[in-house]
Amino acid sequence: MDKTFSNLIGEPYASKLKEMGIIEPTEVQSQVVPMIISNQDVIVRSQTGTGKTFAYVLPILKRADMSVKGVQAVILTPTHELAIQVNKQIELFYGDGMPKSAVLIGSANINKQIEKLKEKPRIIVGSTGRILQLIKLKKLSVHNVKTIVVDEADRMLDSKNLKDVTAVIKCTLKDRQLCFFSASMNESAIKIAESISKSPKLINISMKANLPERITHMYVECEKRDKIKILRKLISAEKIKKGIVFVNNENELDKFTEKLKYHGIKCASISGNNQKTERQNALANFRNGSTNLLIASDLASRGLDIKGVTHIINVDIPEDDSIYLHRVGRTGRMDSEGICISICAGAREASIVKNYEKKHKIEIQKKFLAYGKIACN
């Protein structure tokens, strides 16, 4: 493994990273950055918090040719929030002679985006729908695109999004590079990625190795109808100042949020159906402490990186173990401590959680609520 960014990516990027306090590349960065620089197609599966974003942003910046005007790299994301966050990572490297970027997402004003494209950004980050719309309007040219990154590829290559993703790819020249990244890429998504790439290299960073270690895992059992009541009791018992509550069904988000607000709990929800301003306001209030809880679905939470999250509560049990790991990765970041509590509807859901315990060799303790506190059996 390259021990410094000077060896891996060179200047001025190494110095910029040093200013941010980032000295040594992570495993995924050490493996992937040289491959992307050498124009290799890649499929990367690496857990949340391992540095995937820099693993593709750094080589894209390195490869950008400032003498060629127009877009040279496109980064596709499943949510608007993730697109904005990726763009913020690129903006950290802005400076004299450095490539600029632009966000193109459906919830924003298209005329303002067209004006932004007149500034000739070299990198585009955004949603497939808006990017395709601007290509069809002939406001966005992708003939000089050298690299396309598909972030959260397990979502982007599902039946709902695959058609638009391939449509964007087909608008570019055949010799462009394709890079797929995800924390939980399933075999179906890998096969699709392989079928549209040129001899891609599969990079698989062990999920177990990257599971945050300073997290306490626990679960409580109750009747399904009592989940919201148990959630309220957990919030009170733990005195949660900053926590994320996960719900599987986006249609349930507003119901949960309103019931919690009725009982005086400061919370907000984010979903894929939110308008841009609604999402921004909800996240801003959560970050600054105006609200203590963020109620979210897995899709809406993709790419969220919020400092100081102490608790993850699964009101609905995740669909599979990779989603459990994704949720857990929202806390315990940068060696801080965190707590993950799953609310199980009886023995069946409890058995699913216990299977996660066995697979990832972590302890998930059974707890119960008594006298306003969490206790062991």
Secondary structure, DSSP 4 states (H G I P E B T S, - for coil): --SSHHHHT-TTHHHHHHHTT--S--HHHHHHHHHHHTT--EEEE--TTS-HHHHHHHHHHHH--TTS-S--EEEE-SSHHHHHHHHHHHHTT--TTPPPEEEE-TTS-HHHHHHHHTT--SEEEE-HHHHHHHHHTTS---TT--EEEESSHHHHTSTTTHHHHHHHHHTS-TT-EEEEEESS--HHHHHHHHHTSSSPEEEE--HHHHS-SSEEEEEEEE-GGGHHHHHHHHHHHHT-SSEEEE-S-GGGHHHHHHHHHHTT--EEEE-TTS-HHHHHHHHHHHHTTS-SEEEE-HHHHTT---TT--EEEESS--SSHHHHHHHHTTSSGGG--EEEEEEEEHHHHHHHHHHHHHHHT--EEEEEEETTEEEE-
